Amino acid sequence: MKFVHKPKARRITLVGVFVIIAGLLLFAVSANAAVSNDDCMACHEDIGDSYAATTHGIYLMGTSDGEYSCESCHGSGDAHIEEGDAASIINPAKMGQFDGQETCMNCHSGHQFDDWAFSSHRAAGVSCASCHKVHTSAQHGSVAATPDLCYTCHSDVRAATHMPSRHPIAEGKIECLDCHNVHGGTVELAMDDSGRELCFSCHADKEGPFVYEHAPVEEDCMICHTPHGAIADNLLKQTEPALCLNCHSMHFHASIEGVEGDFSVPQAPERAGVSSHDGFKKAMLTKCTQCHTMIHGSDHPSQAITTSGNALTR
């Protein structure tokens, strides 16, 4: 018995199956076809007119051959086009802190963002959209210019920059980004250098090394100085001599008892002199730097001072 027609029937069946599968695949592809930028611009014409001048427009659309599109950040636009509802499209600027920033971090993953996950800004609930605008020109990518952008949260810093002694931020000679890495850093969002090294990048004459060193200078400038502004001269945290007496409480001027005659200082017997009832005023009404002029460090021994160059008088 010969079965002549069975192979033919099998071929027909297989062809039919392939046709059905191919049709389903084509239907799936067409159903999930990406929405083009032109489809988006049909409604969002105002954004379309300016997008070519934005950072994203210049880089992504100009050099990537259309690899990136509106859907790269906003997700599929099918439901949005069909329903016309803003809730049916992803808007990273209106998403929660963690969801919104993850969209940006998909591309913005350079080394400057390595510390973002543990930064003070992220811990405070600041998102990318809090400071940045996407659909605007490359020259205006921030919500506002610095330092006004920073002052929207850091009002205490704004007040400090108007103190009698201050860094020239208000004059435009220095800006927040010169010292701070807003996307994360080590010392209070400071740049890659430590706080001390950051100061020396401008104040190189204070770095040394010196033969006779002042210990706070070798440790941290912020022991004596406040960076944004102060009432005391030279951005000092306190006026002289109160600031110096925090560490040098045994200075012989400050230790003079208010009596007339000879005196000695128990902490330093070699330091002696003649006192009067008003002797204490020499300490409290005189600036230490009137004598100790080289307060950051010196290479020269001091004259007629028992501590040699450590007195930092010249």
Buried (B, 14 or more C-beta within 10 A) or exposed (E): EEEEEEEEEEEEEEEEEEEEEEEEEEEEEEEEEEBBBEBBBEEBEEBBEEBEEBBBBBEBBEEEEEEBBBBBBBBBBBEBBEEEEEEBBBBBBEBEBEEBBEBBEEEBEEEBBEBBEEBEBBEEEBBBBBBBBBBBBEEEBEBEEBBEBBBEBBEEBBEBBEBEBBBEBEEEEBBBEBBBBBBBBBBEBBBEBEBBBBBBEEEEEBBBEBEBBBEBBBEBBBEBBBBBBBEBEEBBBBEBBEBBBEEBEEBBBBBBEEEEEEBEBEEBEEBEEEBBEEBBEBBEEEEBBEBBEBBBBBEBBBEEBEBEBBBBBB
